[in-house]
Amino acid sequence: MRHSDIAYVLIRLQSHGRDFLLLHRHAKWGDWSLVGGHVEPGEEDDWLITATREAAEEMEPLKLREDFDLEPLRIRVRWGPHPSRSAFGAPTEYRAEYFVLRFLRAPDDVLRRLPAGEFRLVALDGIRDDDSVSFPVRKLLDHVGPEFDAIPKAWDGEVELQG
C-alpha cells in the first residue's frame, strides 16, 4: 500500500463575523487547498519543518518571522485508502498534520502582497458547496466538526477582507 504524509497550514481569518480560510491554488489539479505539501526525507521526525518550508515557498514574497509564523495545531487526520491523483489512482493511505499560521503584521496589507490569482478567501460556511475546494480541506472540516471554533485565528480580531 502506498503512503503519503502531508503537512498543511491552516490560515483562518474573521471578517464581518464570518470565518474564512485562505486557500492556495493547486496548479496541477486546478483546485483550492491549504498551503502545504509532502513530508520530504529528513523531515519525518518534525513536520513543522515541512510546514515551514511549504509556507515559505508557496506564500512568497511573505517572510517567515517577519510577516507570519507557524504553530503546531496538534491535529492529525488519516484517510484512505484513497486514489492518489499523483500516482495514477494508486490506493494510498494518507496522514496529515495541521499547523496554524499567525500573522505578525496586519493581514490586510500582507495579503495584498500575495500573487494575484494564487490565493482565495473562502467563507467557511460555503466550503461544502464549493466543488473547487480540495478533498483534504473537507476532510479536515469533517474531522474537526463543531470544534473548529477552537482553532486559533491567523490574526486576533476582525480583518477588512478585500475579495
Buried (B, 14 or more C-beta within 10 A) or exposed (E): EEEBBBBBBBBBBBBEEEBBBBBBBBEEEEBBBBBBBEBEEEBEEEBBBBBBBBBBEBBEEBBBEEBBBBEBBEBEBEBBEBEBBEEEEBEBBBBBBBBBBBBBEEBBEBBEEBEEEEBBBBBBEEBEEBEEBBBBBEBBBEBBEEEBEEBEBBBEEEBEBEE
